[in-house]
């Protein structure tokens, strides 16, 4: 690591033989130096540094040491530097010296080191006053101490800090890996992570519910973050968010989604009193990787499991219940018993509904058979159970997803229930509804089902000859047909409704038959014409 400067370093006396590079806060031989700060630099006796202003800000971290004799070094600064100068081009003007300090403070430098004995015998009073006003640390560097000694000290300390970050992250990764492979798995990992950070940590499932929090008191804090987790759910994984409370007594929180293939399978939240250090970020990243590996099973394994579930579903639908129960025992822990329903879902996001159903079943201990079936998802769930009710509630919030639900039945009659769910799903898709129960299909009106594009096209084609006639000739054939059919073929009642003589109506109906090429004595023809008229809103 090197220290850049905009001008060559001024000769500033010989280096003290006992100048100690690195951080004097670390014990001799210690492998764990503290962060590089102005305080740690000032604490090195061999450098003989004197703090003239900003002593209360010495805990500022030093990112770099930069030497410049320019009267305006700001274009070459990024912030966080300890700027060293002998004031060669500073000038004797009090206002110019004060302006120099204010520019440095605005640029966010960590501090100003002023070398005396060359351009100035002592640090100008205007610099000291301005630095005190801006709470900018101003450090006097005596002539026997060369600037290179400060650069070496900071460089050594930064290198030690980076080495510590790497070694600490490796140690943390080993510790978290052992926890993840243990009996408690993710729970132990979250607890170890919270201990490592000296704060709290929480794991959420894909729905945003808290799975585990450590320490125990952190559960309430984690639950209050649900709105932030929900916002993160709308973004593809991996994504993260950093939250800082406006109140000083609150913590800093980092949220991270867990998952691959842009699909979040869970979320991790960590809260600390202060912002995460680079070392702590390494630790969090290690935890994220381990949790992702734990939650994200291999794609081949998931596909194999889905194929097994689909095969099991086909056994159930074929009525092979005894065989299905034998297979489902070790695979799923059993099949739903008693009154069940078949739920058939289509659209996107199917995965979100599937995750919710599995989480609901896990939470309550309900047996559940969930399997893909082509572009759809089939669920065999307890009638009125948590999976049934949670899916009904969730589908209302999942845009682009439709659900068909069978009538209550037994697992032995699941094949017929599947057909009911298919019909209910067809109604939901055609009517634009989120969910339709089979009972609604049996007791509701048939007319809403006629909104299908194919039915509308058939109705237009069937009635087109009458409408073309009415546009070019006298006689309201379509309205007359509607009145006659609505009165069940009663001539007098229909004629009164139209305000014409019954013989006129008879003539019109004969004309209808001629144009359509169909007999109105045929019951099927009457039914088709009536449905066509109702489909078109007549």
C-alpha positions, 0 to 999 in steps of 0.5 A, a space after each residue: 500500500 502506498 501513500 499518494 501526494 500531489 507534491 514531493 514530500 518536504 524534507 522534514 528531519 531524520 526519522 526517529 529511530 524508535 518510530 513504531 509503524 502501526 497502532 500503539 494501542 495494540 499490545 506488543 505482538 498482538 494480532 488484533 490491532 484496533 481501527 486506524 484513527 487519529 487517536 491511535 496515530 497521536 498515541 505513538 510516542 516516537 512521532 511526538 505529535 501535538 493536538 492543537 484543535 479538535 481533540 474531541 474528534 480524534 476517534 475519526 478513522 483515517 483512510 489515507 495519508 496525503 501530503 500536499 503543498 497546494 493552496 487548494 488540494 481539494 480536487 485531489 481529496 476523497 474524504 477521510 484523509 490525514 492531510 499533511 502540509 508545511 504551509 509552503 503556499 499557504 500565505 500569510 493572510 489570516 483570511 486565506 489561512 481560515 479559508 484553507 481550513 474551512 475548505 478542508 473541513 467541507 471536503 471531509 478530511 479526517 484531520 490536518 497535520 501541520 509540519 513546523 520548522 520549515 515554512 513556519 516556526 509554529 502553527 499559525 493562530 488563524 489555522 488553530 482558531 478555524 480548526 477549533 471552530 470547525 472541530 477539525 483535528 489539527 496536529 502539529 508535526 515537529 521538524 524531527 518527525 518526517 511525514 513519511 514516518 506518519 505515512 508508514 505508521 498509517 500504512 502498517 496499521 491499515 494493512 494490519 486492519 485488513 489482515 485482521 478483517 480477513 482472518 476474523 472473517 475466516 474464523 467467523 465463517 468456520 464458526 457459522 459453518 459448524 453451527 449450520 451443520 449442527 442439529 439446530 442448523 439455521 437457528 444456531 447460525 442466527 444465534 452465533 451471528 448475533 453474538 459475533 456482531 454484538 447485536 441481534 439477528 432474525 431469519 424470515 421465511 419467504 412470506 416475511 414471517 419471523 422464523 427465528 430471532 436472537 436474542 429472544 427479545 429481538 423477535 419484537 424488533 424483527 416483527 416491526 420490520 415486516 413492512 420493510 421485508 415486504 418491500 424487499 420481497 418485491 425485488 429479485 434476489 439477492 437484494 439488500 436494504 440498509 435502515 437507519 432510525 432517526 432516533 439516536 437510541 435506535 439501531 442500524 439494520 441491514 436486510 438481505 434477501 436469501 435465494 438464487 435464481 432471482 427468487 427469495 426463499 427467506 430474509 436475514 435482518 441484523 441490527 447493531 448499535 453502530 454501522 457495520 464495520 468491513 469485518 462485520 460485513 464479511 461476517 454477515 456475507 458469510 452468514 448470507 451464503 450459508 443460509 442461502 445454501 441451507 434454504 436453496 436446495 439444489 435444482 435437480 433435487 427439487 425437480 426430482 421431488 416435484 416428479 415424485 409428488 406428481 406421480 403420487 398425485 396421479 396415483 390419488 386421482 386414479 383412485 389408487 389410495 392404498 398405494 398412494 398412502 404407502 408412498 406418501 408416508 415416508 415422503 410427506 408424512 401421510 396424506 390428508 384424511 377425512 373431508 378434503 378439497 382439491 385446489 387447482 391454481 394457474 398463472 403467476 406466481 405459482 411458486 409464491 402460493 406453493 411456498 405459502 401452502 407449505 409454510 401453512 402446513 408446516 406451521 399447523 402440522 396439517 398433511 398436504 399433497 402439493 404437486 405441479 401438473 403441467 403449467 398448473 399446481 394441484 393441492 389436496 388439502 383439508 377442507 376448512 384447514 389452514 392451507 385451504 383458508 390461507 390459499 383463499 386469502 393469499 390468492 386475492 393479493 397475488 395478481 395474475 393467479 386464479 384458483 379453482 376449488 372442488 366441493 368437499 370430498 374424500 381422498 378416495 373421490 379425489 379424481 372427481 374432485 379434480 374435475 370439479 376444480 378444473 371446471 371452477 378454474 375455467 370459470 375463474 379464468 373466463 370471468 377474471 375472478 381470483 377464485 371460484 368454488 365448485 359450489 358457485 358453478 353449480 348454484 350460480 347463473 350460466 350466463 357469466 360463462 358465456 363471456 368466452 371469446 369463442 361464444 361471443 364469436 358464435 353469437 355474432 355469426 348466428 345473429 348477423 343475418 338478422 342484424 344486417 336485415 334490420 340495418 337495410 330493411 324495415 322490420 325489427 327482426 332481432 327485437 321481434 325474435 327476442 320478444 317472441 322467445 321471452 314469451 315462450 312462443 306466445 304470439 299474442 303476448 309477444 305482439 302486445 309487447 312489441 306493439 304490432 299485430 300478431 299476424 305481423 309478428 308471424 310474418 317476421 318469424 317466418 322471415 327469421 327462419 328464412 334468413 337463418 335457414 333454421 326452424 323455430 320449431 326446433 327446441 335446440 335452435 330456440 335455445 341457441 338463439 336465446 343464449 346468443 341474444 343474451 350473450 350480446 346483451 339483448 
